[in-house]
Amino acid sequence: MVSVWLAMPPPAAALLPVKVLWRTVIAPSLAMPPPSIPAVLPDTVLLVTVNVPLLAIPPPLLAVFPEKVLLVTVTVPAKIKIAPPS
């Protein structure tokens, strides 16, 4: 048995929503089906690489950052012209 120490005990009762909104996503049909063998995926993936130009002036010493940041927004075309790389 593994003992886990919590900073504070869990609540006695959880408050759950009365209604849950289900989402259904319909993907566009592909020109050719995906391969029948399972795809081999890497253990780690680099999400974004950004090249930043040198700044003419240094950034301010006390910068104010937002609490939440949207990392990446991706727009995918409606139709895929070629199959994904294997």
C-alpha positions as CSV (number, residue, x, y, z in Angstrom):
1,M,0.0,0.0,0.0
2,V,1.3,3.5,-0.9
3,S,0.6,6.4,1.4
4,V,0.1,9.8,-0.1
5,W,0.1,13.0,2.0
6,L,-2.2,15.7,0.8
7,A,-1.7,19.4,1.6
8,M,-5.4,19.5,2.7
9,P,-7.9,16.7,3.0
10,P,-10.4,16.1,0.1
11,P,-13.9,17.5,0.5
12,A,-16.5,15.3,2.2
13,A,-18.8,15.5,-0.8
14,A,-18.2,16.6,-4.4
15,L,-20.6,18.9,-6.2
16,L,-21.3,17.5,-9.6
17,P,-23.2,19.3,-12.5
18,V,-26.8,18.3,-13.1
19,K,-26.3,18.3,-16.9
20,V,-23.3,17.4,-19.0
21,L,-22.8,18.7,-22.5
22,W,-21.7,16.0,-24.9
23,R,-19.6,17.0,-27.9
24,T,-19.6,15.1,-31.2
25,V,-16.9,16.0,-33.7
26,I,-17.2,15.0,-37.4
27,A,-13.9,14.9,-39.2
28,P,-13.7,15.4,-43.0
29,S,-13.4,12.1,-45.0
30,L,-9.9,11.3,-46.2
31,A,-9.1,10.6,-49.9
32,M,-7.3,7.4,-48.8
33,P,-7.7,5.4,-45.6
34,P,-5.1,5.5,-42.9
35,P,-2.5,2.7,-42.8
36,S,-3.7,-0.6,-41.4
37,I,-0.6,-1.1,-39.3
38,P,-0.4,1.0,-36.1
39,A,1.6,4.3,-36.4
40,V,4.8,4.6,-34.5
41,L,4.8,7.8,-32.5
42,P,7.8,9.4,-30.7
43,D,8.0,9.5,-26.9
44,T,8.3,13.3,-26.8
45,V,7.2,15.9,-29.3
46,L,8.4,19.5,-29.6
47,L,5.2,21.5,-30.0
48,V,6.4,24.8,-31.4
49,T,9.8,26.3,-32.5
50,V,9.9,30.1,-32.5
51,N,12.7,32.3,-33.9
52,V,12.8,35.6,-32.2
53,P,14.7,38.5,-33.7
54,L,17.2,40.4,-31.6
55,L,15.6,43.3,-29.7
56,A,16.7,46.8,-30.3
57,I,16.0,47.7,-26.6
58,P,15.9,45.3,-23.7
59,P,12.5,44.2,-22.2
60,P,11.2,46.0,-19.1
61,L,12.5,44.8,-15.8
62,L,9.1,44.2,-14.2
63,A,6.9,42.7,-16.9
64,V,3.2,41.9,-16.1
65,F,2.2,38.5,-17.5
66,P,-1.4,37.3,-17.9
67,E,-2.6,34.4,-15.7
68,K,-3.6,32.3,-18.7
69,V,-1.9,32.1,-22.1
70,L,-3.1,30.4,-25.3
71,L,-0.1,28.5,-26.5
72,V,-1.0,27.7,-30.1
73,T,-3.9,28.2,-32.4
74,V,-4.0,25.9,-35.5
75,T,-6.3,26.2,-38.5
76,V,-6.8,22.9,-40.5
77,P,-8.0,23.0,-44.1
78,A,-11.4,21.3,-44.7
79,K,-10.0,18.8,-47.1
80,I,-6.7,17.0,-46.9
81,K,-5.0,16.8,-50.4
82,I,-2.5,14.1,-49.5
83,A,-2.3,11.3,-46.8
84,P,-0.4,12.1,-43.6
85,P,3.2,11.1,-43.6
86,S,3.9,7.6,-42.4
